[in-house]
């Protein structure tokens, strides 16, 4: 007679429970789930695609540095995008999950690059090709890759705004401090988004939805570390906050990448009935393993300096957002919750 050991029964029960949990997540109409991440080298292992897929996100957002091209050779850039799309785990993931995204410097084409990059038109087309944007889409007809999309679930509306912090950005100012790469921009006309994108951004925020998720490749709030950040353009940060306040947009959450670390930053703002949170998640294939501390007056919790991705669960019934930093093996490395 065939016998099943107690150990095998135990493993079977765990497996059934696990898949029941995944099915419940998939069928949960009260949560809109977003996975996001950045800093992905195509020649390094990415341990997260299967784990992300098992969590059944409604959407995945690239936060920049999809590839590390750093080149004006468009054939090299195209080949790297093709290598990423041919990755079996990623290919299976995007079959079941919608993907949006922005670029950062390395997939834009030049480290810490901005408006002066000579191949930005060609680079834009390759990035949109990678995201399978149709040839006749409006995104193909404008300069820059900023975009938005609104989702509806369980009677609630979630707007995703993807910003372009590269195409129009003024050149950075080198710092005289040897411990920092850049310092705040002194020029009054310095910009990150450019006027055309700013006007578009204001219109997007004016369209009322229940939740607004903004993807910025670089950090908005953390500004003391001396690397790339919105804080290198203080007037742009002030303008961002002013635009959010004047729009009366509901439940605005900022997502960011770039830094090879993950962390939460929170700023309580006058005349706004919720705090502005910047959830940074980076990187997917490599991280700042030599991290030994840096200031951030808005930080909540601890910095995560190992590989990770971000998970955002928007609770549509309770008007709250739960944010998790997920590490290798599904380990929760950091968590934050905010009611709106």
N, C-alpha and C positions, 0 to 999 in steps of 0.2 A: 504493500500500500504506500502511495506517495504521501510523504509528510512534509509539512511546512514548519520550519523552526520558528521559535518565538522571535528571534532576531529579524527574520524575513518578514514576519507579520508586522513587526514594529516599523520596519522600513517602508512597507507597503502603506501603512496607515499615515506615516509622515508624508509620503509622496501624494497620497490622495488628498490630504489636508492642504498641501502646498498648491496643488492644481485647483482645488476648490477655492482657495484664497485668490489665486490669479483670476479665476472665472468671475468671482465676486467683484474684483477690481474692474474687470472689463465691463461688467454689467451695471456698475454703479452709476446711475444717472445723475447723482447729486454732486459729483466731483468732475472738474475739468482738469486733467493732468498734463503738465508740460515737463518734458525732460530737456535739458540743454547742456551744452558743453563747448569747450574751445581748446585750442592748442593741440593739434593732431598731426603728428608726423607719420606719413604713409609708410615709412620703412621701420616703424616701431610697432610692437603689439598694442592693440587697443582691447582691453579686457571687458569693455562695458556694453557692447552692442546687444549681446544676448540678454544680459541682465536688464537693460532698458526695455528691450522688447517684451520680456516676461512681465513687466509692470504695466504693459498696455497703455502707454501715454496717448492722449488725443493728438499730441503734436510734439515734434522735436525741433528745437531751434539751435542752429549753429551760431555760436557767439564769436566767431572769427578764428583765423589761422587754421582753416580747414586743411591746408597744405602749407609747407614751408618752401616756397619757390624762390623768393628774393631774387628776381631776375627780370630782365627785359626781353628774354628769349621766350616768346609765346608758345613755341613748340614744346619747350621744357615744362612750362606751366600746364599746358594741355595734357601732357603725358602724366603728370602727377595727379591731376584730377581724375584721369582715366584709371590710374592705379587705385585710387581711393574707391571709385565706383565699382571696381572689379573685386574688391575685398568681399569674400563670401558672407561674412557676418554682417557687414554694412549693407550689402545687396539684399540680404534677407530682411534686414530691419526696415529698409525703406519701402519694401513691398507692402508692409502692414501699417506703416506710420507716415503721416504727412510730415514734410520737412520744409521749414523756412530758414532764413539765416542772413547774417551779414558777414562781411569780411573784416579782417584786421590787417596789420601791415604785411605779414609774410605771405598771405594769399592775395593781397592787393598787389604786391610785387617788390616792395622795398622795405627794409627794416625801419620802423618809426616813420614811414613815409606819409606824405600829405599831397597837397594839390599839385606840387611840382613834378610828380612822377610822370615820366614821358609816355608810358604805355598804359595809362589808366583807361582809355577808351577800349583798347583791345582786351585788357584784363577784365573789365566789366562784362564783356560778352562771354568770356570763358567762365566766369563765375556764374552767370545766369544759365549758361549751358549746363553747368554742373548741377544746378538746382532744377533742371528740366523746365525752365520758364519758356513758354511758347514764343515762337518768333514774332507773333503779332501782339504780344502782351504790351501794355503801356510801359512796363519797366524797361522794355527794349528801346523806347523812344525818348527817354530822358537821360540826363547825365546823373550819375550816381545810382546806387542800388537800394536806396531807402524805399520802404514799401510798408503796406499794412494789410491786415485782413481781420474781419470780424466773424466770430463763431457764435453759434446759438446752441445752447444746451439747457434742457429743463427750464425753459422760459427765461433764461438769463443770457446776456450778451457779453462776450469777452473779446476785447479788441487787442490785437497784437500789432505793435508798432516797431518796425525794424529800422534803426537809424544807420546812416553812413557817416562814420567819423573819420574818413580818409580822403574821399574824393575832393572835398572843398577846403580841407584843413590848412590853415596858415602854418608856415614853418615854425618849428619849436625853437626856444631860446636855450642855449647851452648854459649850464650852471657853473659858476666859479667855485662852488663847493665841490671838492674832490669826491665827496661821499654821495653826490647826487648827479644825475645825468642832465636834468633839465630844471629850470626855474620858471616861476609864473611869468607869463607874457606881459610885456610892458606896453606894447602897441595897442592903441585904442581900437584899431580896426581888425585885430586878431580874431579869427573865427575857427570853430570846429565844424559846424554844419553848413555854413554858407547861407546867404539870405534866402535863396530859393527854397532850400530845405527847411529853414526856420518857418517860413510862411506856410509851407505844407504841413509841418508839425503842428502848428497852431490850429489849423483846420481839422486835423485828425483828432486832437484833444477836444475840440468843440462838439464833435459828434458824440452824443451821450450813450454810454454803455455802462454796464454794471461793474466791470473790471477792465483795467487798462494795463497791459504788460508791455514795457518798453525795453527792447534789446539795444544796448550800447556796447560796442566791442570793448571800449576802455572804461575804467571805473569813473563813476560820477562823483562820489562822496570822498573816498580816500584820496588825499591830496598831499600828504607830507613825505612820501617815500622817494620823490625825486625822479621817478620813471614817468612813463606816459600816463596821463590822467586828465580829466576835464579841468582839474585844479590848475593846470598850466595855463589855462585861459579863464581867470576868475570872473570876468564879465560874462562869459558864456554860461558858467554855473549859475550866476545870479539870474541870467535871462531864462535859463531852464526852469528854475524854481518859480520865477514870476509867471511864466507861461502856464505852468501847472496850476498855480493858485488861481489865476484869472479864468482858467478854463472851467473851474469847478468840476473837473473830471473825477469820477468815482474810483477809489481803490487803485491808485497808481503804484505799480511796483516796477523797479528798474532791475534788469539783469545785465551782467557784464562778464568779461573774461580777461584775456591778455596776460595776467600776472603770474601764471604758473602756481598760484595759490588759490584757495577758496576761503571766503569769509563773508560775514554779514556786516553791513554798515547801516546805521539808522540815524536820521536827523529829524528832530521834532521841529516843526515849522509853525510860526505864528500865522494865524488866519487860515489854517488848514486843519481839519478835524481828524487827520490821521498822519502818522509820521511817514517820511519818505525813506524807503528802504532800497538799498543797492545790494543785491545778492550776486556775489562774484563766484564763478565756478571755472577753474582752470587748473591743470590741464588733463586732457584725456589720455595722452600717451607718455607724457613726461611732466615733471614738476620741479619746483624750487626746493630741492632736497637740502641745499645748503642754507636755507632760511634760518636766521637766528634772531629775528625780531625786527619790527619797524613800527613807527608811530602811525596811529590812525585814531583820531579823537572820536570818531563815530562808530568804532568797532563794537560789535556785540558778540560775546563769546570768544573763542580761540581761532587762530588761523590754522587752516589745514594745508600742509605743505607736501602731501602725497597725492598721487593720481586720484581724480574724482570727477563726478559729474553732478549737476544740480537737478533736483526734482521739486516741482512746484505743484501742490494740490490746492486748487481753488474750490472751496466748499460753497456750493451755489445756494444752499439753504441757510447757512449760518453767516454768510458774508464774511468768511475768514479765509486766510491763506496759510497753508502749512508748507514750510520750506525745509528741505533736507539736502545735506551734502552726503553723497553716496560714494563709498570707496570700493576697492576691489573685494569681490565676494559678497557684495550687497551690504557691507557694514555701514551703518549710519555714523558718520564722523562729526556731524554738526546738525543742529536743528533749531528752527525759529518759527514762531507762530504769531500772526498778526490779525486782529479783528478789525473790520472796516464798517 
